Amino acid sequence: GMGRRISLYGLPSAVRNVFSCSSMRLTDINGVKMKKIFLFVWMGLCAIAGVQAQEQHDGLPGVPQTEAYVVTPVDTTSGVTVRKVSFLRSNQIVLVGNLFLPKNFDGSQRYPAILCIHPAGSVKEQSAGLYAYRLAENGFVTLAFDAAYAGESGGTPHWSEAPYERVEDIRYAVDYLVTLPFVDEHRIGALGLCAGGGYVIATAPTERRIRAVAGVSAADIGAANRESWLRGRTVEEQIKLLEDVSAQRTREARGAELMKVYMCPEPTEETAPSFREGYEYYRTSRAWHPRADNFYLRRSQATKMAFSAIENSYLLTQPVLLVVGDKADSEWQTTRFYQALPGKDKEVFVVAGYSHIDLYDKPGAVGPAVQKLTDFFKRTLQ
């Protein structure tokens, strides 16, 4: 009669090939032959599923990362293994990350581990992923993950920059690391870039599982948004800005669409150097990523201004390394952090000839920074 139609959509390619390579039409096969071919296909499916299961459950966390894991070129022959992982934080938000394992990784050993926290408006494949990869090349297990409301991670509304929740993300990332049998829970460090550096500095005082702290072009996003990037914004100007944001929130509460603005708008004569370079980094082929469109919600201006990365710094007694370029317009942030730290093991490492954004990806800046970070973490995570 009409025969039986079978959809091949969703079947593994090897099984689809069984059908496509066959010269027989299923509609022409009698019942016995139909049973035989279904048995054959079922056996093929089982075999392929077994191989796939072995690939997915090879004793390593997560699954093999098949996407590009960093936008900046790296040495892909260095032996680093990259796994795509996910873990749950509060409010049922799933965070998605890339876990980097060093060359000749041995799951029976215990490794020092480093969290790499991305800047505001960024994703794990950008600067945080580059540093995670380079530090894994030097023997560390590293984790770069998308913050809540960003990249592949969950949380709504997307594009929110919520500093105190960024701190929460880091706590749960430490929770995830301590569940990994090959991570030494007593040798966990954290590195943050730009606002990510401020978030690490804000978390570490009360998150004692972080044994060493580092910031690269570190910035307190609260101070930067209150005082402005180059400082000088008056209290009256800050209040006017907050009143504008409050009025926008009221419009949104009454049904208006959530307002999005660029983190790095097209530069003008008044644009600060870091935001001029940030436009080039985030919004051109230099480091653009499809999950990082450089927008944030206008309402986040208030949550950023409400934040302070140093309010609990009197408790930050862990070793701290701050890496900054001598051409960085954010150098005042590094000085401010350093002066707020009570510990004796604190250092500023200056990379000569480079700016704030240069440290995100320029080889001449990243190379010395990674070497200094490697030496720092090897000493402090013994």
C-alpha positions in Angstrom: 0.0 0.0 0.0 1.2 3.4 1.0 4.1 1.9 3.0 5.6 3.5 6.1 7.4 6.9 6.3 10.3 7.2 8.7 11.8 10.5 9.6 15.6 10.6 9.6 15.7 14.0 11.3 17.7 13.8 14.5 19.3 10.5 13.8 23.1 10.3 14.0 24.8 10.8 10.6 26.1 7.2 10.5 22.5 5.9 10.8 21.2 8.4 8.2 23.9 7.0 5.9 22.5 3.5 6.3 19.2 4.6 4.8 20.6 7.0 2.2 23.1 4.5 0.9 20.5 1.8 0.6 19.2 1.2 -2.9 16.0 -0.3 -1.5 12.9 1.8 -0.7 11.4 1.0 2.6 7.9 1.0 1.0 9.0 -2.0 -1.1 10.2 -4.1 1.8 8.0 -6.8 3.2 7.4 -7.2 6.9 10.2 -9.6 7.6 12.8 -7.5 5.8 11.4 -4.4 7.6 12.0 -6.1 11.0 15.6 -7.0 10.0 16.5 -3.5 8.9 15.0 -2.0 12.0 17.1 -4.5 14.1 20.2 -3.5 12.1 19.5 0.2 12.6 18.8 -0.3 16.3 22.1 -2.1 16.7 23.8 0.7 14.9 22.2 3.3 17.2 23.3 1.4 20.3 26.8 1.2 19.1 26.9 4.9 18.2 25.2 5.8 21.5 27.9 3.9 23.3 30.6 5.8 21.6 28.9 9.1 22.3 28.4 8.1 25.9 32.0 7.3 26.2 32.9 10.7 24.8 30.4 12.5 27.1 31.3 10.5 30.2 35.0 10.1 29.9 35.6 10.9 33.6 35.9 14.7 32.9 33.4 17.3 33.9 30.9 18.6 31.3 31.3 17.9 27.6 34.0 18.6 25.1 33.9 22.2 24.0 33.2 22.2 20.2 32.8 26.0 19.8 35.6 28.5 19.7 36.5 29.1 23.4 38.5 32.3 23.0 38.3 35.1 20.4 42.0 35.9 20.6 44.4 33.5 18.8 46.1 31.1 21.1 48.5 28.1 20.6 45.9 25.3 20.2 48.7 22.7 20.2 49.7 23.4 23.8 47.9 20.4 25.1 45.2 22.3 27.0 41.8 20.5 27.2 38.7 22.6 27.2 35.4 21.3 28.7 32.0 23.1 28.5 30.5 23.0 32.0 27.5 24.4 33.9 26.6 24.8 37.5 23.6 26.2 39.5 23.7 29.3 41.6 20.9 30.9 43.7 17.6 31.8 42.2 17.8 28.7 39.9 20.2 30.5 37.6 22.4 28.2 35.6 25.9 29.5 34.9 27.8 28.2 31.9 31.6 28.1 31.7 34.7 26.8 30.0 36.9 24.6 32.2 40.6 24.5 31.1 42.7 21.5 32.0 46.5 21.6 31.7 48.6 19.5 29.4 49.0 15.8 30.5 46.1 16.3 32.8 45.8 13.5 35.4 42.5 13.2 37.1 44.0 11.3 40.0 46.1 14.4 40.9 45.1 17.5 42.8 45.6 20.8 41.0 45.6 24.5 42.0 42.6 26.2 40.4 42.0 29.8 39.3 38.7 31.5 38.5 38.9 34.1 35.7 36.2 36.7 36.0 35.3 38.7 32.9 34.7 42.5 32.7 31.3 44.1 32.6 29.6 43.7 29.3 31.9 40.8 28.4 31.6 37.0 28.0 33.8 34.1 28.9 35.3 33.8 25.4 36.9 37.2 25.6 39.7 38.5 27.9 38.8 36.1 30.8 39.0 33.1 28.5 42.4 34.2 27.1 43.9 34.5 30.6 42.2 31.2 31.6 43.8 29.4 28.6 47.2 30.9 29.1 47.3 30.1 32.9 46.2 26.5 32.0 49.2 26.3 29.7 51.2 27.0 32.8 49.8 24.1 34.8 46.6 25.4 36.5 43.0 24.2 36.2 41.1 27.4 35.3 37.5 28.3 34.9 36.1 31.2 32.8 32.3 31.5 33.0 29.5 33.8 31.8 28.1 35.9 34.6 24.4 35.7 35.3 22.4 37.6 32.7 25.2 37.4 30.2 26.4 35.1 27.5 25.1 31.6 27.7 24.2 31.9 31.4 20.7 32.2 32.7 18.9 34.9 34.5 16.4 37.6 33.4 16.4 40.3 32.3 19.4 39.7 30.2 21.9 42.5 29.9 21.7 43.3 33.6 24.9 44.4 35.2 24.2 43.6 38.9 27.4 43.9 40.9 26.3 42.2 44.1 25.0 39.3 42.0 28.4 39.1 40.2 29.8 38.5 43.7 27.2 35.8 44.2 28.3 34.2 40.9 31.9 34.0 42.2 30.9 32.3 45.4 29.0 29.6 43.5 31.9 29.2 41.1 34.0 28.3 44.1 31.3 25.9 45.2 31.6 24.2 41.8 35.4 24.0 41.9 35.4 22.3 45.3 33.1 19.5 43.9 35.8 18.6 41.4 38.0 15.7 42.7 41.1 16.9 40.9 40.9 20.5 42.4 42.8 21.1 45.7 40.2 23.1 47.7 43.0 24.7 49.6 44.7 26.1 46.5 42.0 28.2 44.8 42.7 31.6 43.4 40.7 34.2 41.6 41.6 36.6 38.8 39.4 39.4 37.5 39.7 41.8 34.6 38.5 45.4 34.8 35.2 45.3 36.7 35.8 41.6 37.2 38.9 42.5 39.2 36.8 44.7 41.4 34.3 41.9 41.8 37.0 39.5 43.0 38.3 42.1 45.4 34.8 42.5 46.7 34.2 38.8 47.1 37.5 37.6 48.6 37.3 39.4 52.0 34.3 37.2 53.0 34.9 34.2 50.7 37.9 32.7 52.5 38.1 29.7 50.1 39.8 32.2 47.7 43.4 32.0 48.9 45.0 34.4 46.4 43.6 37.4 44.5 44.7 39.1 41.3 43.3 41.9 39.2 44.3 42.9 35.6 43.3 46.5 34.8 41.1 46.2 37.9 38.3 48.6 38.4 35.6 49.3 41.0 32.5 49.6 38.9 30.8 51.5 41.6 33.4 54.2 41.9 33.8 54.4 38.1 30.0 55.0 37.7 29.7 57.4 40.6 32.8 59.5 39.9 32.9 58.7 36.2 35.8 56.8 34.5 38.2 59.8 34.6 36.7 61.0 37.9 35.4 64.5 38.5 31.6 63.9 38.4 30.1 66.1 41.2 27.6 64.8 43.8 24.9 67.0 42.2 25.6 65.3 38.8 25.5 61.9 40.3 22.1 62.6 41.9 20.8 64.0 38.6 21.9 60.8 36.8 20.3 58.6 39.4 17.0 60.6 39.1 17.0 60.1 35.4 17.5 56.3 35.9 14.8 56.2 38.5 12.4 57.9 36.1 13.3 55.4 33.4 12.5 52.5 35.8 9.1 54.0 36.5 8.4 54.1 32.8 9.4 50.5 32.5 7.3 49.5 35.5 4.4 50.9 33.7 5.0 48.9 30.5 7.7 50.6 28.6 10.4 48.4 26.9 13.5 47.9 29.0 16.0 50.5 27.8 19.4 49.2 26.5 22.5 51.4 26.0 25.9 50.6 24.7 28.7 50.1 27.3 31.1 51.5 24.7 29.2 53.9 22.4 30.8 55.2 19.2 33.6 57.4 20.3 33.5 61.2 20.3 36.1 63.8 21.2 35.0 63.5 24.9 35.3 59.7 25.0 37.8 58.4 27.6 40.7 56.4 26.1 39.6 53.1 27.6 36.1 53.5 26.1 37.5 54.5 22.8 39.7 51.4 22.9 36.8 49.4 24.3 34.7 50.2 21.3 37.5 48.7 19.1 37.8 45.7 21.3 34.2 44.8 21.9 32.5 46.1 18.8 34.9 45.3 15.9 36.4 42.1 14.7 39.3 42.5 17.2 37.3 40.7 20.0 33.6 40.8 19.0 31.5 37.8 20.0 27.9 37.1 19.0 26.9 36.7 22.6 28.5 40.0 23.6 26.6 42.8 21.9 28.0 45.4 24.4 24.5 46.4 25.6 23.5 46.8 29.2 20.2 47.8 30.7 20.0 51.5 31.6 18.5 50.6 35.0 21.8 48.9 35.8 23.3 52.4 36.2 21.8 52.6 39.6 22.9 49.1 40.7 26.4 49.9 39.6 26.5 53.2 41.5 25.2 51.4 44.6 28.2 49.1 44.7 31.6 49.4 46.4 34.4 46.9 45.8 36.3 48.0 48.9 33.7 48.3 51.6 34.9 45.1 53.3 38.6 45.4 52.2 39.7 45.5 55.8 39.1 41.8 55.8 41.0 41.1 52.6 44.2 39.6 54.1 44.9 37.2 51.3 47.8 37.9 48.9 46.9 40.4 46.2 48.5 41.1 42.9 47.4 44.1 40.8 48.5 44.3 37.1 48.2 47.6 35.3 49.6 49.3 32.2 51.5 52.5 32.7 49.4 54.1 30.0 46.1 53.1 31.6 43.6 55.9 32.3 42.3 53.6 35.1 45.6 53.6 37.1 43.8 55.6 39.8 41.7 52.5 40.4 44.7 50.3 41.0 46.2 52.9 43.4 42.8 53.1 45.3 42.7 49.3 45.6 46.2 49.1 46.8 45.8 51.7 49.5 42.6 50.0 50.8 44.3 46.6 51.2 45.4 45.9 54.8 47.6 42.8 54.1 51.4 42.9 53.8 51.4 40.6 50.7 50.2 43.0 48.1 51.9 44.2 44.9 51.3 46.4 41.9 53.0 45.1 38.7 53.2 47.7 36.0 53.4 46.6 32.3 55.3 49.4 30.6 54.0 50.9 27.3 50.4 49.5 27.5 46.9 50.8 28.3 43.9 49.5 30.2 42.4 47.6 27.2 45.8 46.5 25.8 46.0 44.1 28.7 42.9 42.3 27.4 44.6 40.8 24.4 47.8 42.6 23.1 50.6 39.9 23.1 53.2 42.3 24.4 51.0 43.2 27.4 49.4 39.8 28.0 52.7 37.9 27.9 54.4 39.7 30.9 51.1 39.8 32.8 50.6 36.0 32.4 54.1 35.3 33.5 53.8 37.5 36.6 50.4 36.0 37.4 51.9 32.5 37.0 54.7 33.3 39.4 52.2 34.9 41.9 49.8 32.0 41.9 52.5 29.3 42.1 53.9 31.1 45.2 50.6 31.8 46.9 48.8 28.5 46.0 51.6 26.1 47.1 
